[in-house]
Amino acid sequence: MNTIDEHIQKDQTELEAARASGDLAKLRHLEGELHDLQEYKQHHPEESKDPTSLEVYCDLNPEAPECRVYDD
């Protein structure tokens, strides 16, 4: 993906396909990913690049050990 909007659109398309096929596991996964991407986009409206999964995770969980930034 090049942009977050493309990623959201792709996930929405895949979500509809999973819903139509009855794939509940994929449906739950895509719903969660879509929710997180939309929330990330709300927090960063000026950003258009597709964030990595770590960027999304750290945006939603800044207190997580994986997301800490240390200044030397």
N, CA, C and O atoms as CSV, one atom per row, in Angstrom:
chain,resi,resn,atom,element,x,y,z
A,1,MET,N,N,0.837,-1.174,0.000
A,1,MET,CA,C,0.000,0.000,0.000
A,1,MET,C,C,0.886,1.244,0.000
A,1,MET,O,O,1.949,1.276,0.621
A,2,ASN,N,N,0.430,2.235,-0.694
A,2,ASN,CA,C,1.149,3.499,-0.719
A,2,ASN,C,C,0.580,4.496,0.274
A,2,ASN,O,O,1.321,5.253,0.900
A,3,THR,N,N,-0.738,4.495,0.414
A,3,THR,CA,C,-1.369,5.447,1.314
A,3,THR,C,C,-2.298,4.739,2.284
A,3,THR,O,O,-2.726,3.609,2.046
A,4,ILE,N,N,-2.599,5.411,3.367
A,4,ILE,CA,C,-3.502,4.839,4.357
A,4,ILE,C,C,-4.913,4.688,3.769
A,4,ILE,O,O,-5.627,3.745,4.108
A,5,ASP,N,N,-5.310,5.612,2.893
A,5,ASP,CA,C,-6.633,5.519,2.269
A,5,ASP,C,C,-6.747,4.272,1.389
A,5,ASP,O,O,-7.794,3.624,1.366
A,6,GLU,N,N,-5.681,3.937,0.669
A,6,GLU,CA,C,-5.675,2.710,-0.146
A,6,GLU,C,C,-5.788,1.481,0.748
A,6,GLU,O,O,-6.506,0.536,0.423
A,7,HIS,N,N,-5.080,1.496,1.872
A,7,HIS,CA,C,-5.108,0.374,2.797
A,7,HIS,C,C,-6.514,0.200,3.388
A,7,HIS,O,O,-7.020,-0.918,3.483
A,8,ILE,N,N,-7.132,1.309,3.779
A,8,ILE,CA,C,-8.495,1.256,4.322
A,8,ILE,C,C,-9.463,0.724,3.266
A,8,ILE,O,O,-10.315,-0.111,3.570
A,9,GLN,N,N,-9.336,1.199,2.040
A,9,GLN,CA,C,-10.214,0.731,0.955
A,9,GLN,C,C,-10.028,-0.763,0.709
A,9,GLN,O,O,-11.007,-1.487,0.531
A,10,LYS,N,N,-8.787,-1.229,0.698
A,10,LYS,CA,C,-8.500,-2.656,0.494
A,10,LYS,C,C,-9.110,-3.485,1.615
A,10,LYS,O,O,-9.717,-4.526,1.361
A,11,ASP,N,N,-8.951,-3.028,2.851
A,11,ASP,CA,C,-9.521,-3.748,3.986
A,11,ASP,C,C,-11.044,-3.781,3.921
A,11,ASP,O,O,-11.649,-4.795,4.267
A,12,GLN,N,N,-11.668,-2.702,3.489
A,12,GLN,CA,C,-13.126,-2.677,3.361
A,12,GLN,C,C,-13.599,-3.674,2.311
A,12,GLN,O,O,-14.607,-4.353,2.503
A,13,THR,N,N,-12.870,-3.759,1.203
A,13,THR,CA,C,-13.205,-4.714,0.149
A,13,THR,C,C,-13.048,-6.144,0.661
A,13,THR,O,O,-13.920,-6.984,0.441
A,14,GLU,N,N,-11.946,-6.416,1.339
A,14,GLU,CA,C,-11.712,-7.750,1.886
A,14,GLU,C,C,-12.720,-8.086,2.982
A,14,GLU,O,O,-13.115,-9.242,3.131
A,15,LEU,N,N,-13.130,-7.091,3.738
A,15,LEU,CA,C,-14.123,-7.284,4.786
A,15,LEU,C,C,-15.451,-7.739,4.186
A,15,LEU,O,O,-16.089,-8.658,4.701
A,16,GLU,N,N,-15.854,-7.105,3.118
A,16,GLU,CA,C,-17.104,-7.498,2.448
A,16,GLU,C,C,-16.999,-8.923,1.898
A,16,GLU,O,O,-17.957,-9.692,1.985
A,17,ALA,N,N,-15.846,-9.276,1.334
A,17,ALA,CA,C,-15.642,-10.622,0.806
A,17,ALA,C,C,-15.682,-11.652,1.929
A,17,ALA,O,O,-16.269,-12.722,1.767
A,18,ALA,N,N,-15.066,-11.341,3.063
A,18,ALA,CA,C,-15.067,-12.264,4.207
A,18,ALA,C,C,-16.479,-12.411,4.769
A,18,ALA,O,O,-16.884,-13.502,5.170
A,19,ARG,N,N,-17.213,-11.319,4.794
A,19,ARG,CA,C,-18.596,-11.362,5.277
A,19,ARG,C,C,-19.447,-12.236,4.354
A,19,ARG,O,O,-20.263,-13.030,4.822
A,20,ALA,N,N,-19.252,-12.086,3.047
A,20,ALA,CA,C,-20.017,-12.861,2.068
A,20,ALA,C,C,-19.687,-14.347,2.136
A,20,ALA,O,O,-20.564,-15.188,1.934
A,21,SER,N,N,-18.430,-14.676,2.418
A,21,SER,CA,C,-18.027,-16.085,2.463
A,21,SER,C,C,-18.244,-16.713,3.834
A,21,SER,O,O,-18.147,-17.931,3.978
A,22,GLY,N,N,-18.537,-15.894,4.842
A,22,GLY,CA,C,-18.772,-16.415,6.185
A,22,GLY,C,C,-17.509,-16.748,6.948
A,22,GLY,O,O,-17.550,-17.515,7.910
A,23,ASP,N,N,-16.384,-16.182,6.534
A,23,ASP,CA,C,-15.099,-16.430,7.207
A,23,ASP,C,C,-15.014,-15.531,8.446
A,23,ASP,O,O,-14.531,-14.402,8.365
A,24,LEU,N,N,-15.484,-16.035,9.587
A,24,LEU,CA,C,-15.592,-15.232,10.801
A,24,LEU,C,C,-14.246,-14.792,11.366
A,24,LEU,O,O,-14.121,-13.676,11.872
A,25,ALA,N,N,-13.242,-15.657,11.285
A,25,ALA,CA,C,-11.922,-15.304,11.812
A,25,ALA,C,C,-11.330,-14.135,11.020
A,25,ALA,O,O,-10.822,-13.176,11.602
A,26,LYS,N,N,-11.398,-14.224,9.709
A,26,LYS,CA,C,-10.876,-13.143,8.873
A,26,LYS,C,C,-11.703,-11.878,9.065
A,26,LYS,O,O,-11.163,-10.772,9.059
A,27,LEU,N,N,-12.986,-12.036,9.231
A,27,LEU,CA,C,-13.882,-10.903,9.457
A,27,LEU,C,C,-13.494,-10.150,10.723
A,27,LEU,O,O,-13.392,-8.923,10.704
A,28,ARG,N,N,-13.275,-10.870,11.826
A,28,ARG,CA,C,-12.872,-10.234,13.077
A,28,ARG,C,C,-11.519,-9.546,12.946
A,28,ARG,O,O,-11.332,-8.431,13.434
A,29,HIS,N,N,-10.583,-10.212,12.287
A,29,HIS,CA,C,-9.250,-9.627,12.086
A,29,HIS,C,C,-9.343,-8.322,11.296
A,29,HIS,O,O,-8.756,-7.313,11.686
A,30,LEU,N,N,-10.076,-8.346,10.193
A,30,LEU,CA,C,-10.175,-7.167,9.342
A,30,LEU,C,C,-10.938,-6.034,10.021
A,30,LEU,O,O,-10.605,-4.864,9.835
A,31,GLU,N,N,-11.954,-6.373,10.803
A,31,GLU,CA,C,-12.679,-5.340,11.537
A,31,GLU,C,C,-11.749,-4.619,12.513
A,31,GLU,O,O,-11.780,-3.393,12.619
A,32,GLY,N,N,-10.926,-5.386,13.220
A,32,GLY,CA,C,-9.976,-4.794,14.155
A,32,GLY,C,C,-8.940,-3.944,13.451
A,32,GLY,O,O,-8.633,-2.838,13.897
A,33,GLU,N,N,-8.400,-4.450,12.355
A,33,GLU,CA,C,-7.385,-3.704,11.607
A,33,GLU,C,C,-7.978,-2.425,11.024
A,33,GLU,O,O,-7.347,-1.369,11.067
A,34,LEU,N,N,-9.172,-2.520,10.488
A,34,LEU,CA,C,-9.829,-1.355,9.908
A,34,LEU,C,C,-10.107,-0.298,10.974
A,34,LEU,O,O,-9.908,0.895,10.743
A,35,HIS,N,N,-10.559,-0.734,12.119
A,35,HIS,CA,C,-10.824,0.191,13.236
A,35,HIS,C,C,-9.534,0.910,13.636
A,35,HIS,O,O,-9.523,2.130,13.798
A,36,ASP,N,N,-8.449,0.147,13.795
A,36,ASP,CA,C,-7.167,0.727,14.201
A,36,ASP,C,C,-6.638,1.708,13.159
A,36,ASP,O,O,-6.120,2.767,13.512
A,37,LEU,N,N,-6.765,1.363,11.878
A,37,LEU,CA,C,-6.298,2.264,10.816
A,37,LEU,C,C,-7.104,3.557,10.790
A,37,LEU,O,O,-6.546,4.640,10.614
A,38,GLN,N,N,-8.407,3.440,10.966
A,38,GLN,CA,C,-9.252,4.638,10.963
A,38,GLN,C,C,-8.944,5.526,12.168
A,38,GLN,O,O,-8.946,6.752,12.060
A,39,GLU,N,N,-8.681,4.900,13.309
A,39,GLU,CA,C,-8.314,5.683,14.493
A,39,GLU,C,C,-6.958,6.364,14.294
A,39,GLU,O,O,-6.785,7.525,14.665
A,40,TYR,N,N,-5.996,5.642,13.709
A,40,TYR,CA,C,-4.688,6.219,13.411
A,40,TYR,C,C,-4.853,7.424,12.485
A,40,TYR,O,O,-4.227,8.464,12.690
A,41,LYS,N,N,-5.695,7.274,11.473
A,41,LYS,CA,C,-5.915,8.365,10.518
A,41,LYS,C,C,-6.519,9.587,11.213
A,41,LYS,O,O,-6.183,10.720,10.868
A,42,GLN,N,N,-7.401,9.371,12.182
A,42,GLN,CA,C,-7.979,10.486,12.933
A,42,GLN,C,C,-6.913,11.213,13.754
A,42,GLN,O,O,-6.954,12.435,13.893
A,43,HIS,N,N,-5.957,10.450,14.298
A,43,HIS,CA,C,-4.896,11.046,15.105
A,43,HIS,C,C,-3.857,11.762,14.247
A,43,HIS,O,O,-3.176,12.667,14.728
A,44,HIS,N,N,-3.731,11.367,12.985
A,44,HIS,CA,C,-2.720,11.920,12.079
A,44,HIS,C,C,-3.351,12.320,10.740
A,44,HIS,O,O,-3.033,11.725,9.711
A,45,PRO,N,N,-4.233,13.310,10.742
A,45,PRO,CA,C,-4.943,13.667,9.498
A,45,PRO,C,C,-4.032,14.216,8.397
A,45,PRO,O,O,-4.374,14.143,7.216
A,46,GLU,N,N,-2.878,14.764,8.776
A,46,GLU,CA,C,-1.970,15.338,7.782
A,46,GLU,C,C,-1.093,14.279,7.117
A,46,GLU,O,O,-0.440,14.560,6.112
A,47,GLU,N,N,-1.075,13.079,7.663
A,47,GLU,CA,C,-0.212,12.014,7.159
A,47,GLU,C,C,-0.969,11.155,6.152
A,47,GLU,O,O,-2.099,10.744,6.413
A,48,SER,N,N,-0.356,10.884,5.007
A,48,SER,CA,C,-1.038,10.071,4.004
A,48,SER,C,C,-0.368,8.720,3.776
A,48,SER,O,O,-0.972,7.826,3.184
A,49,LYS,N,N,0.872,8.559,4.239
A,49,LYS,CA,C,1.565,7.283,4.005
A,49,LYS,C,C,0.907,6.170,4.819
A,49,LYS,O,O,0.322,6.413,5.874
A,50,ASP,N,N,1.014,4.965,4.313
A,50,ASP,CA,C,0.458,3.802,4.994
A,50,ASP,C,C,1.358,3.463,6.184
A,50,ASP,O,O,2.535,3.158,5.990
A,51,PRO,N,N,0.833,3.509,7.405
A,51,PRO,CA,C,1.670,3.234,8.569
A,51,PRO,C,C,1.977,1.743,8.704
A,51,PRO,O,O,1.215,0.894,8.242
A,52,THR,N,N,3.093,1.446,9.340
A,52,THR,CA,C,3.409,0.057,9.634
A,52,THR,C,C,2.533,-0.401,10.801
A,52,THR,O,O,1.927,0.417,11.492
A,53,SER,N,N,2.477,-1.695,11.010
A,53,SER,CA,C,1.681,-2.208,12.125
A,53,SER,C,C,2.244,-1.723,13.461
A,53,SER,O,O,1.484,-1.506,14.404
A,54,LEU,N,N,3.558,-1.551,13.553
A,54,LEU,CA,C,4.163,-1.036,14.789
A,54,LEU,C,C,3.760,0.423,15.022
A,54,LEU,O,O,3.480,0.811,16.156
A,55,GLU,N,N,3.730,1.222,13.970
A,55,GLU,CA,C,3.310,2.614,14.114
A,55,GLU,C,C,1.868,2.708,14.612
A,55,GLU,O,O,1.558,3.527,15.477
A,56,VAL,N,N,0.999,1.875,14.069
A,56,VAL,CA,C,-0.401,1.875,14.502
A,56,VAL,C,C,-0.487,1.418,15.952
A,56,VAL,O,O,-1.185,2.032,16.759
A,57,TYR,N,N,0.220,0.341,16.284
A,57,TYR,CA,C,0.198,-0.191,17.644
A,57,TYR,C,C,0.688,0.853,18.646
A,57,TYR,O,O,0.065,1.057,19.688
A,58,CYS,N,N,1.788,1.502,18.336
A,58,CYS,CA,C,2.354,2.489,19.261
A,58,CYS,C,C,1.488,3.739,19.357
A,58,CYS,O,O,1.465,4.398,20.397
A,59,ASP,N,N,0.785,4.068,18.296
A,59,ASP,CA,C,-0.132,5.201,18.363
A,59,ASP,C,C,-1.275,4.891,19.325
A,59,ASP,O,O,-1.732,5.769,20.058
A,60,LEU,N,N,-1.731,3.649,19.320
A,60,LEU,CA,C,-2.846,3.248,20.169
A,60,LEU,C,C,-2.405,2.838,21.569
A,60,LEU,O,O,-3.210,2.844,22.500
A,61,ASN,N,N,-1.126,2.481,21.723
A,61,ASN,CA,C,-0.593,2.003,23.001
A,61,ASN,C,C,0.760,2.651,23.299
A,61,ASN,O,O,1.772,1.952,23.346
A,62,PRO,N,N,0.800,3.953,23.498
A,62,PRO,CA,C,2.093,4.632,23.667
A,62,PRO,C,C,2.854,4.201,24.919
A,62,PRO,O,O,4.067,4.398,24.996
A,63,GLU,N,N,2.170,3.622,25.892
A,63,GLU,CA,C,2.836,3.196,27.130
A,63,GLU,C,C,3.478,1.811,27.022
A,63,GLU,O,O,4.164,1.377,27.947
A,64,ALA,N,N,3.264,1.117,25.912
A,64,ALA,CA,C,3.819,-0.226,25.740
A,64,ALA,C,C,5.341,-0.183,25.694
A,64,ALA,O,O,5.919,0.754,25.143
A,65,PRO,N,N,5.996,-1.195,26.273
A,65,PRO,CA,C,7.467,-1.215,26.281
A,65,PRO,C,C,8.079,-1.120,24.879
A,65,PRO,O,O,9.142,-0.525,24.702
A,66,GLU,N,N,7.406,-1.704,23.889
A,66,GLU,CA,C,7.922,-1.686,22.514
A,66,GLU,C,C,7.938,-0.281,21.924
A,66,GLU,O,O,8.625,-0.020,20.936
A,67,CYS,N,N,7.172,0.623,22.540
A,67,CYS,CA,C,6.980,1.955,21.960
A,67,CYS,C,C,7.758,3.057,22.697
A,67,CYS,O,O,7.691,4.229,22.327
A,68,ARG,N,N,8.462,2.678,23.698
A,68,ARG,CA,C,9.216,3.673,24.459
A,68,ARG,C,C,10.390,4.202,23.649
A,68,ARG,O,O,11.043,3.473,22.903
A,69,VAL,N,N,10.632,5.486,23.821
A,69,VAL,CA,C,11.758,6.135,23.151
A,69,VAL,C,C,12.662,6.683,24.233
A,69,VAL,O,O,12.212,7.411,25.119
A,70,TYR,N,N,13.919,6.338,24.165
A,70,TYR,CA,C,14.890,6.768,25.169
A,70,TYR,C,C,15.815,7.820,24.584
A,70,TYR,O,O,16.344,7.650,23.486
A,71,ASP,N,N,16.008,8.902,25.318
A,71,ASP,CA,C,16.960,9.920,24.914
A,71,ASP,C,C,18.266,9.660,25.641
A,71,ASP,O,O,18.277,9.437,26.852
A,72,ASP,N,N,19.341,9.687,24.919
A,72,ASP,CA,C,20.656,9.462,25.548
A,72,ASP,C,C,21.254,10.750,26.023
A,72,ASP,O,O,22.354,10.753,26.575
